[in-house]
Amino acid sequence: MMMPENGHRAHGFSSAFFLDSDEIIQELNLKGNETIMDAGCGDGHNAIKILEDYNHKGIVYAVDVYDASIEDMEKYKSENNVENLINIEADITEGIPGVDDGSVDVVLMVNVFHGFKASRRIDEAITELSRIIKNDGKIAIMDYKAWDVPKGPPTPVRSSPEEMEQLFNKHGLKMTYLNEEIGEDIPEGKSHYLIMFEKE
């Protein structure tokens, strides 16, 4: 396991090595006072970047099923005296404790969604994300394009934007934004896409 720059442990390979956090976060058009969730935060580099550079007056939830991730985020919170960071160890498909219905402005999920497809728990995950976002909130998902390329998850667990739209539409969520020119430069083009959904 490689250790990312911030020293945190990650369950798997941290996207800090090949994705630009600023590029991703700038897509969210944050005002600086939102309630934001980094869902499947891993080593927490996106949550930390949001806290330090983009959301000084808001709240950031860092959520991950991997206990070491949350332990490291608690260490970061304590060492840096960060009051507006809330760390939660949880499996999103089973519910995120302590987060009220309709209380989150933005959910950001980077390189996580394909895991729900792999575990056949997509509907459970979308139901929970829909529960926590505000009526005018948004769910922003960045994941690998559904290409058969060596880097990234196996092709069968990848989803195209069209598939994602169908999955979220079933839960009363509409696509409001799509960027297919984002991520790492690979021979086939940009490695990722970023798609956003809001309640209808």
C-alpha positions as CSV (number, residue, x, y, z in Angstrom):
1,M,0.0,0.0,0.0
2,M,1.4,3.4,-1.0
3,M,1.1,6.2,1.5
4,P,-0.4,9.4,0.1
5,E,1.2,12.8,0.6
6,N,-1.0,13.6,3.6
7,G,0.3,10.5,5.4
8,H,-3.1,8.8,5.7
9,R,-3.8,5.2,5.1
10,A,-6.2,4.4,2.3
11,H,-8.1,1.2,1.5
12,G,-6.7,0.6,-2.0
13,F,-4.9,3.1,-4.2
14,S,-5.4,6.7,-3.4
15,S,-6.6,8.9,-6.2
16,A,-4.4,11.7,-4.8
17,F,-1.6,10.1,-7.0
18,F,-3.4,10.7,-10.3
19,L,-6.4,13.0,-9.9
20,D,-6.3,16.8,-9.3
21,S,-8.4,17.6,-6.3
22,D,-8.7,21.3,-7.3
23,E,-10.0,20.3,-10.8
24,I,-12.7,18.2,-9.2
25,I,-13.8,20.6,-6.4
26,Q,-13.9,23.6,-8.7
27,E,-16.7,21.7,-10.6
28,L,-18.9,22.0,-7.5
29,N,-19.0,25.8,-7.6
30,L,-18.9,26.1,-3.8
31,K,-19.8,29.3,-2.0
32,G,-17.8,28.4,1.1
33,N,-20.6,27.9,3.6
34,E,-22.2,24.6,2.5
35,T,-22.6,21.2,4.2
36,I,-20.6,18.8,2.1
37,M,-20.0,15.1,2.3
38,D,-16.9,13.3,0.9
39,A,-18.6,10.0,0.6
40,G,-16.1,7.2,0.5
41,C,-13.4,9.6,1.6
42,G,-10.5,7.1,1.6
43,D,-7.4,9.0,2.7
44,G,-9.4,12.2,3.0
45,H,-7.4,14.3,0.6
46,N,-10.5,15.7,-1.1
47,A,-12.2,16.5,2.3
48,I,-9.1,18.2,3.6
49,K,-8.7,20.2,0.4
50,I,-12.3,21.4,0.7
51,L,-11.8,22.3,4.3
52,E,-8.6,24.2,3.8
53,D,-9.3,26.0,0.5
54,Y,-13.0,26.0,-0.3
55,N,-15.4,25.7,2.6
56,H,-14.2,27.7,5.6
57,K,-17.6,28.5,7.0
58,G,-19.4,25.2,6.2
59,I,-19.3,21.7,7.5
60,V,-17.5,18.7,5.9
61,Y,-18.5,15.1,6.5
62,A,-15.8,12.5,5.8
63,V,-17.5,9.1,5.5
64,D,-15.8,5.8,4.9
65,V,-16.4,2.1,5.7
66,Y,-12.7,1.6,6.3
67,D,-11.9,2.2,10.0
68,A,-8.3,3.3,9.4
69,S,-9.4,6.1,7.1
70,I,-11.7,7.5,9.9
71,E,-9.0,7.1,12.5
72,D,-6.6,9.1,10.4
73,M,-9.1,11.8,9.7
74,E,-9.8,12.1,13.5
75,K,-6.0,12.5,13.9
76,Y,-6.0,15.2,11.3
77,K,-9.0,16.9,13.0
78,S,-7.3,16.8,16.4
79,E,-3.8,17.9,15.3
80,N,-5.2,20.8,13.2
81,N,-7.9,21.9,15.6
82,V,-10.6,21.6,12.9
83,E,-14.1,22.1,14.3
84,N,-16.1,21.9,11.1
85,L,-15.1,18.3,10.2
86,I,-17.3,15.4,11.1
87,N,-15.8,11.9,10.5
88,I,-18.2,8.9,10.3
89,E,-17.3,5.3,9.8
90,A,-20.2,3.8,7.9
91,D,-21.2,1.6,5.0
92,I,-23.3,4.0,2.8
93,T,-25.5,1.1,1.6
94,E,-26.6,0.4,5.2
95,G,-27.2,4.1,6.1
96,I,-25.0,6.9,7.5
97,P,-25.7,7.5,11.2
98,G,-25.9,11.0,12.5
99,V,-26.8,12.6,9.2
100,D,-30.3,14.0,9.1
101,D,-32.7,13.7,6.2
102,G,-32.3,16.6,3.7
103,S,-29.3,18.2,5.5
104,V,-26.4,18.0,3.0
105,D,-25.9,20.5,0.2
106,V,-23.3,18.5,-1.8
107,V,-22.3,14.9,-1.8
108,L,-19.0,14.3,-3.6
109,M,-18.0,10.7,-4.5
110,V,-14.7,10.0,-6.3
111,N,-13.8,6.5,-7.5
112,V,-16.4,4.9,-5.2
113,F,-19.6,4.2,-7.2
114,H,-18.2,1.2,-9.1
115,G,-17.8,-0.5,-5.7
116,F,-21.6,-0.5,-5.3
117,K,-22.0,-2.1,-8.7
118,A,-19.4,-4.7,-7.7
119,S,-21.3,-5.5,-4.5
120,R,-24.8,-5.2,-6.2
121,R,-25.8,-2.6,-3.7
122,I,-26.4,0.4,-6.1
123,D,-30.1,0.9,-5.2
124,E,-29.3,1.0,-1.5
125,A,-26.5,3.5,-2.0
126,I,-28.6,5.8,-4.1
127,T,-31.5,5.6,-1.7
128,E,-29.2,6.8,1.1
129,L,-27.6,9.6,-0.9
130,S,-31.1,10.8,-1.9
131,R,-32.2,10.8,1.8
132,I,-29.4,13.0,3.0
133,I,-29.3,15.7,0.3
134,K,-31.4,18.9,0.5
135,N,-34.2,19.4,-2.1
136,D,-31.8,21.8,-3.9
137,G,-28.7,19.8,-3.1
138,K,-26.6,17.8,-5.5
139,I,-24.8,14.5,-5.8
140,A,-21.6,14.7,-7.7
141,I,-20.0,11.4,-8.8
142,M,-16.7,11.0,-10.5
143,D,-15.7,7.6,-11.7
144,Y,-13.9,5.8,-14.4
145,K,-15.3,5.8,-18.0
146,A,-16.8,2.4,-19.0
147,W,-13.8,1.6,-21.1
148,D,-11.9,-1.7,-21.3
149,V,-8.5,-0.3,-20.3
150,P,-5.8,-1.7,-17.9
151,K,-5.9,1.0,-15.2
152,G,-8.8,1.1,-12.8
153,P,-11.5,-1.3,-11.8
154,P,-12.6,-4.3,-14.0
155,T,-14.7,-3.2,-17.0
156,P,-17.9,-5.0,-15.9
157,V,-18.2,-2.8,-12.7
158,R,-17.8,0.4,-14.6
159,S,-20.9,2.4,-15.6
160,S,-21.4,4.8,-18.5
161,P,-23.1,8.2,-17.9
162,E,-26.2,6.9,-19.6
163,E,-26.4,3.9,-17.2
164,M,-25.9,6.2,-14.3
165,E,-28.7,8.5,-15.5
166,Q,-31.1,5.5,-15.7
167,L,-30.1,4.3,-12.2
168,F,-30.6,7.7,-10.6
169,N,-33.8,8.5,-12.5
170,K,-35.4,5.4,-10.9
171,H,-34.9,7.2,-7.5
172,G,-36.4,10.5,-8.6
173,L,-33.0,12.1,-9.3
174,K,-32.3,14.0,-12.5
175,M,-29.0,14.6,-14.2
176,T,-28.1,18.3,-14.2
177,Y,-24.4,18.2,-15.3
178,L,-22.0,16.0,-17.1
179,N,-18.3,16.6,-17.8
180,E,-16.6,13.8,-19.8
181,E,-13.3,15.7,-20.1
182,I,-11.9,15.3,-16.6
183,G,-9.4,13.1,-14.9
184,E,-6.1,11.6,-15.9
185,D,-4.7,11.7,-19.4
186,I,-4.5,8.2,-20.7
187,P,-3.9,7.0,-24.3
188,E,-7.7,6.7,-24.9
189,G,-8.4,10.3,-23.6
190,K,-9.5,11.5,-20.2
191,S,-9.9,8.7,-17.8
192,H,-13.0,9.8,-15.9
193,Y,-16.3,11.7,-16.1
194,L,-18.1,13.7,-13.5
195,I,-21.9,13.6,-13.3
196,M,-24.3,15.5,-11.0
197,F,-27.8,14.7,-9.9
198,E,-30.5,16.7,-8.1
199,K,-33.9,15.8,-6.8
200,E,-36.7,16.2,-9.4
